Amino acid sequence: MWRVYLLLCKDTCIYTGITTDLKKRFVAHAAGKGGRYTRSHKPVKILYSETHRTKSKALKREAEIKKWKRGKKLALAKNK
């Protein structure tokens, strides 16, 4: 199963990504090894995640969410 997730970063930005192991991926991000963006925008917590059966569906959903403005992402996280 693939997960699409939103992370709240220390500078209040929101990072969107996909993974098969959310806890492991968050630890990698926090250690500065999860992705280029989160090396300079340290993650504070996981705001939201959702499950998808295939990588393709997860990637499509990630791309959709990345286009959203901050308010819509926060609303998604709030309504989980």
C-alpha positions in Angstrom: 0.0 0.0 0.0 1.2 3.5 -0.9 0.6 6.5 1.3 0.3 10.2 0.3 1.3 12.4 3.2 1.5 16.0 4.3 4.2 17.2 6.7 4.2 20.5 8.6 7.7 21.9 8.5 9.4 24.1 11.1 9.0 27.2 8.9 5.3 26.4 8.7 5.4 25.3 5.0 3.6 22.1 4.0 5.5 19.3 2.2 3.6 16.6 0.2 5.1 13.2 -0.6 4.4 9.5 -1.1 5.9 6.4 0.6 5.2 2.8 1.6 6.4 3.3 5.1 5.3 6.6 6.7 7.1 6.3 10.0 10.4 5.4 8.3 10.0 8.2 5.8 9.3 10.8 8.5 12.4 9.7 10.4 14.5 10.0 7.2 13.1 13.5 6.5 13.8 14.6 10.1 17.4 13.3 9.8 17.9 15.3 6.6 18.0 12.3 4.3 14.3 12.1 3.2 14.5 14.6 0.3 16.2 17.7 -0.8 13.4 20.1 0.2 13.1 18.8 3.8 16.8 19.1 4.3 16.3 22.9 4.6 12.7 22.8 5.8 12.8 20.5 8.8 9.6 18.5 9.3 7.8 18.9 12.7 4.9 16.5 12.4 2.7 14.5 10.0 -0.4 16.5 9.3 -2.3 14.0 7.1 -2.0 10.7 5.2 -4.1 8.6 3.0 -3.7 5.1 1.5 -3.7 4.1 -2.2 -3.4 0.6 -3.6 -1.0 1.5 -6.4 2.0 3.8 -6.8 0.4 5.3 -9.9 -2.7 6.4 -7.9 -0.6 7.7 -5.1 1.5 9.7 -7.6 -1.6 11.2 -9.2 -3.0 12.2 -5.9 0.3 13.7 -4.8 0.4 15.8 -8.0 -3.2 16.9 -7.4 -2.5 18.0 -3.8 0.8 19.8 -4.7 -1.2 22.1 -6.9 -3.5 23.2 -4.0 -3.0 26.3 -2.0 -2.0 26.1 1.7 -5.6 26.7 2.9 -7.0 23.7 1.0 -4.2 21.5 2.3 -4.8 22.5 5.9 -8.6 21.9 5.4 -7.8 18.4 4.1 -5.6 17.7 7.2 -8.3 19.1 9.5 -11.1 17.0 8.1 -9.2 13.7 8.3 
